[in-house]
C-alpha cells in the first residue's frame, strides 16, 4: 500500500514540473520560432487572439507573480512566426485598493 501511495505522489510531483518551470520555459522562446515550437515548450495558451496574419497567445504563470499579483506572458506571431514576447504583472482582485482609481482630495 505504501508503494502505491508513493507512486501516486511521485506522479503528481512529476506532472507538476511544467508549471514549476514555466518561468524558465518562457526564457526558451525566441524570435523566429514557429507556433509548433512554442506549443512544445509552453503547451496550449490560456487565451488566444488574432487579427489577420497577426496572433497573440497569452499564458498565465501561477507561480511567477507575487502574493498580490499574477504573471502573464504574451507571445506575438505574424504569419505563424514569433515576432515578440511581452510580460506583465496584474494585481489580484482582492489586493487592489478600492480608492486607487479615484484621486484623493
SULMOCOR-V449505 format. One record per backbone hydrogen bond with DSSP energy under -0.5 kcal/mol. CO is the residue of the C=O (numbers start at 1). NH is the residue of the N-H. If there is no record, write none. Layout:
<<CO,NH> <CO,NH>>
This chain:
<<1,5> <2,6> <3,7> <4,8> <5,9> <6,10> <7,11> <8,12> <9,13> <10,14> <11,15> <12,16> <14,17> <16,20> <17,21> <19,22> <21,25> <22,26> <23,27> <24,27> <25,28> <26,29> <30,33> <33,82> <34,38> <35,39> <36,40> <37,41> <38,42> <38,43> <39,43> <47,58> <49,56> <51,54> <53,79> <53,80> <54,51> <55,77> <56,49> <57,75> <58,46> <58,47> <59,73> <60,62> <61,64> <61,65> <61,71> <66,69> <68,92> <70,90> <71,61> <72,88> <73,59> <74,76> <74,86> <75,57> <76,83> <76,84> <77,55> <78,81> <80,35> <81,78> <82,32> <84,76> <86,74> <88,72> <90,70> <92,95> <92,96> <93,96> <96,98> <97,100> <99,102>>
